[in-house]
Amino acid sequence: MLSPLSAASRNRFLRAVAWPLGYLLLVGGAWAETGREAGSFRLSPNCPPGFELAQGGCRLRSLYQRYDSLQGAGVGGLKTGLPTWRDGFTPQQIDLGRYLFFDPLLSADHTLSCASCHQPDRGFADGMGRSVGTGGQLGARSAPSLWNVAFLQRFFWDARADSLEQQVLEPLFKDTEMANSPLALLASLRGSGSYRALFAQAFPDHFSKPTAGIELKQVYTALAAFQTSLVSLNSRYDQYAHGYSDALSEREQAGLNVFRSFVARCAECHTPPLFSNQQLAVIGTPEPEGLPFDPGAGPGRGEPSLRGAFRTPGLRNIALTAPYMHSGRFATLREAVAFYTGGRGHAVPAGENLRLHWHIWEPRLTDDELDQLVEFLHTLTDESLKPVTPVAVPSGLPLMHGPVTPTTTGSAQ
């Protein structure tokens, strides 16, 4: 075990680690729900926690920005820097996106919001192996977590979208999800006096024109702005990575060592600090009983080698997002990590000749090592910058951000 820091050293370290959070919690107190006065809505002029207003936009502030080494080299050192990220949206655009995210006005029948499948208390997933759309239609895949999407280059389990703005089109307009249409969505928003005023606050240059109205592009921009504010980089693991050795217990440190080892090889795909290399990988996970094989990214890309391939998810807040894998096949983290000890290709269905990723092999981890891995994964939990759920939304509709009852099968996420 690493020797603990002295009290003075620990205090200096904690002040260094906490400066973005401590400073921005003060700002965040003003950011959270500043807008509702006498039944009206007004967007916050302050950046959300974790961001600083600079050069006209909200800029991410993290200790990882102090590190020169880049993610992608080896298995990722503890002081590896962050990959490219998106920021720079205005506070008003982020806050408008927050209201839109929680407002069921965005769905065709006003029964679903973005937060129905991406619930803040469930790691911005929904706790279901297959997400549920309008009319209770059951999808083919789980809802991915939205934590740290600001760092992603590709979206959806099969990586078919290249931006958050492109990604949002499917949930909004797909028949098995929110089932809206562009014209109907615009009509709903333009018919709301509250939203007309909020869009004018978020996009003042556009609304300086006498005939200006709400545009779809602004909806997509606001939703992207809010999602890029969902940053999780302040876990106990991060405290340990930044130099405070007492942040992790001996068993958690042992689990980290297993995670980074060339036996388990977890970190080769789940590369710190995001715990994802953002690549597509064929690992051969089984589908839930009774479901057909999911070909993943293969059909969309026309690449036989990508049959059964899915984007490597980040592991931040993974303890909150059960069940696991693209279809929720594993109910617990213990089941998920144990899958990798079952032998290369042990769960591939008969008749499927998948080109499994090179790191899938037979590490033969002991039960205790698997338990240590799970204990370490729990140290990646960090909700310190979780946004405030609105107490009401501009449409006046009831908030929708809880489980939805499935009724029928549907198509993929």
N, C-alpha and C positions, 0 to 999 in steps of 0.2 A: 504493500500500500504506500502511496506517496505520502511524504511527511506533511502534516497540516501546516498552514500558514500561521504566522504569529498573529496575535489580535490586531496589531497595528497594520500589518500587511494585508490581512483580510479586510479590514475596514477600508483601506485605500483601494483594494481590488473591487469591493462591492460598490464603492462610490463610482468607480470607472464603469463598471458594468451597468449600474443603474441610471447613469445620467440621461440616456434617451428616454427611459421609462419614467423616471422621476419628473423630468422637465415636462414631458408630454402628457403625463397624467394631469398636471395642472391645466394644460391647454385642453386636454380631453374633457375635463369637467365642464368647460364652457362649450365644447363641441357637442356634447351629448344633450340632445333635446333642448337646445336653446330656442328652437324655432316656434314652438306653440305658445302663442300669447292670445288670450281672449278668443280661442277657437281658431286662430289663423296659424299658418305655417310660414316659417322663415328659415332659410338655410344658414347653417353655421358659417361664419367667416374664418373659423380656425381649422387647422389641419387635425386629423384624427391622431390618437396616440401612436407614437412610433415614427411620426413625420414632422418635419419642420418646414414652415413657409419660407421659401427662398426662390428668387428669380420668378416670382409670379405663380409658383406652383408648390405643391406639397412634395417634399423630398425625403426619401427614406433615410433614417439614421440608425446605424447598427455598428457594433464593434467589429463585425466581420469586414466592414469596409476599410479597416486599418490594415488588413493583411494583403500581401502582394501575391502569394501563391494562388493559383487558380484551380477551381474545381475541374476534375477530369484527369489530373495527374495522379497515377497510382490509385490507391484506395481512399485518398482524401485525408490529409492530416488534420489534427484538431484545430489548427489555425489556418485552414484553407479559406480563401476568399469566396465571395458570392459570384455566381454567374451574372450575366446581363439581366437587368430587371427593368420594369416599367414604373415610372412615377411621373410627377410633374403636373398632375391634374389639379385643378383648383379645389379649395375646400368646398365650394358650393356644388361643384360637379360630383364630388365624392358623396356629399350629404344627399343630393338629389338621387343618386344611385342607390343609396341606402333606403330611402323611402320607396323607390320603385321595386327594389328587391323584395320588400315585405308586402307589397300591395297586390292583392288578388285581382285588381283591375286589369292586370296584364294578361290574364287568361281569358279564354273565350266565354266561359260561363261564370267567371268571377268567383271560382271556388279554389283556385290554386295560385300560389305565389312562387317566386324562385325559392323562397325559404321553406316551402313545403318539402322539397327534396334536398335542400341544403340548409339543414337546421343548425343554428349556432351552437346549441348545447350538445349536438352529436358530431362535433368536429366538422361542421358544414357538410355532412352527409345526412342520411336519413335513417340509419339503423336497419335497413332492409337489404336483402340480397338482390332484389329487383325493384327499381323505383316505380312509383305509381303516377299515372297521368290523369287527364280529364276523364270523368266517368268511371274512375277506378280501373282503367286499363293498366295491366301489368307489363312493364318493359322487360327486356331481355338481360339487362345489366344493372349493376348497382350505380347509385349516384356517387361520382368521385368527390372527394373532399375538395374544398376551395381554398384551404389554407395555402398560402405562398404561391398562388397562381401567377402573381406578378413576375415570377422567375421562369415560368414555363414558356417554351417555344411552340409546343404542340398540345392540343386539347382533345378530350374524349379518350376513352380507353383505347381506341384504335388510332389515335393521333390524327384524325381526319381534318381537324381545323387548325389553322395556323395563327389565329389571333382570338382574343376574347370577344371582339366584335363579331367575328365570323362564327364563333362558337355559340353565341347567344341566339342566333337565328333559329336553330333547331328547337330548343326548349320552348321558345315563344310560338312558333308557327307549325310545329309538327303535330299531326292529328292525335298521336298517342301521348302527347305531353300537355302543353298548355293550350294547344289547338286554336290559337288566335289567328288572325290574318293581319297583314300590314295595314289595310284600310280600316279595319275594325279597331285595331289598337290606336291608330291615330285619331279616329273619331272619339274614342273614349277619353283620351288624354286632352284633346282639344276642347272637349265638352266640359272639362273640369276647370273651373275658375282658379282653384288652388294650384293645379298643375301648371296652368298658363303662367301664373305669377312665379312659381318656382323655377320653371324653365327659363324665364326672363332673368332671374337672378343668376342662374348657372351659366347662361350663354348671352351675356349682355350685348356683345357686339352684334350678334345675329338679330336680337330683338330691338336693336336701335332703329331698324327699318320699320316704317309704318305698317307695312303689310305682312310682317314676319309672323310665322306661326310655328308650332312645335313640329319638328322633323324627326323621322325615324333615326337618322344618323345620331341625333342628340340623345335619343333613348339608349342606343347601343354604347355611346361614349360614356354616359353616366353610369350604366351598369358595369362597364369595364373599369371605370374610375373607382367605384366602390370595391370591386373585387380585388383590385391591386392594393387596396389598403388592408387586406386580410393577411397580415404578416405575423408569423410565429417563429421567433428566434431568441426567446428569453427563457428557455427551459432549464432544468437543472443540468442537463447535458451541456448546454451552452455556457453555464457558469463554470463547469469543469473544463470545457474547451478553452475558456478565456483565462484559466489559471488557478481557479479555486478548487483544490483537490478534494476538499471535504464535501463538495456538492454531491458526490456519488458515494454510495456505500461500497464496501469491498466487493460484494457480490455484483453490484451494478457495474463496477469497474471490470470485474471478471467477464461480465456479459459483453461489455464494450470490446474487450480483448478478443472474445470469441467472434463477435461481429466483424472485426477488422482482420481476423486471421486468414491465412491462406489455406486453411482447412475448411472453415465455413464459407468464406468468400462472399459474405452478405454485402460488404462495402464496395465490391466491384461493380454492382449495379445500383445499390442504395448508397450513393457516394455522399459523404458529408460535404458541406453543412446542410444541404437540402435533403439529403438522404434519397436522392434519385439522380441517375445520370440522364434522365429524360429520353432514353432510347427505347425502341421496341424490342421485346424479347419473347421468345417461345419457351415457356417453362413447363408446359404440359400439365397444368392443373386440371383436375376433374370437374365436370359440370355437376350441379345438383342432380340428384336422382330423378330420372324422368325427363330431363331436358336434353335436347339434341346438342351435339358438339358445336361450339361457337368458333367460327373460323377467324375471328379477330380482324386484324388489319389486312389479311391476305387478299380477300376479294376486292377491296377498295383500291389497293395498290397494284393488283395484278402480279404479285410476287409470290410464287409458290413457297419460297423460303419463309414468308411471313404468315403462312397459314397457322392460326393459333397464337399469333403474336399480339401482345398488348403492351401499352406504355408502362414503363416502370413507375409505379406511384411513389410519391414522397411518403416518408414515414412519420412526419411531424403530426403529433396528436393522434397517432395510430391507435392508441389505447381507447379512444373515444369513438372509433368509426366501425366497430364490428357490425355485421360479419365481414369477412375478408375475401379478397380476390374479386375479379370482375363480376362474378355472379353470386357473391356471398356464400361460396361453397363451405368456408370454414367459420364456425361460430365463434371461435376464440383465437387469441394470438398464439396460444400453445399449439393448437391444431395447425395453424398456418406455418409456424416455424418447423413443426415436426414433418410437414409435407416434404421438406427438402432433404430429409434423412431417409426417405423411403426407397431411394435408388433411382438412377437416371431413367426417366420415362416410365416409371411404374404405374402411373395413372393415365397414360395415353390410351384412348379407346382402341379397340380392335379395328383394324382396317385403316387407321390413320398413321401415316408415315411422316411425322413431324420432324422438322430440323431443329432440334432442341438447342438452346443457347449453350455455348461452350462451357459456361461456368456451372451448369447443372450436372452434378455428379453425385458421389456417395460420401459425404463427409463423416458419416457414422458418429454423430455427436451423441454424447451420453444424455441420459434424462436430466442430470444436473446441469449440464451445459445448455440444454434447451431451456431449462427454467431460468438460468442466468440470462440468456438472451431475452426472454420475456421481461424479466425485471429491468434490464437495460432499456428496452423499448418503451417502458412506462416513463422513463426519465425524459423522453422527448415531448411530453405533454406540456403545453404552454398556452394558456388562454388569457394571458395578461393584457393583450391588446384586442381582445374580442370586442367588436362594436356593440353599441347599445341598440337593443331592439326597440323600435318606435312604440310608444304607447298608443298611437293611432296613426293612420295613414291618410294622405290627402283625399283619397276617393271617398272616405267615410265608411268603406266596407270593413267587415270584421277581419282582424289579422288572421292570416293563414300561415302557420309555421310549425305544424305538428303532423303526426302520421296520418296518412290517407289510406282508406280501406281499399284493397285491390278487388277487382271483380273479374277482369278478363285479361288474356295475354296480349302482348303488344310487340313492338320492335325495339331495336337496340339503342343503347346510349352511346 
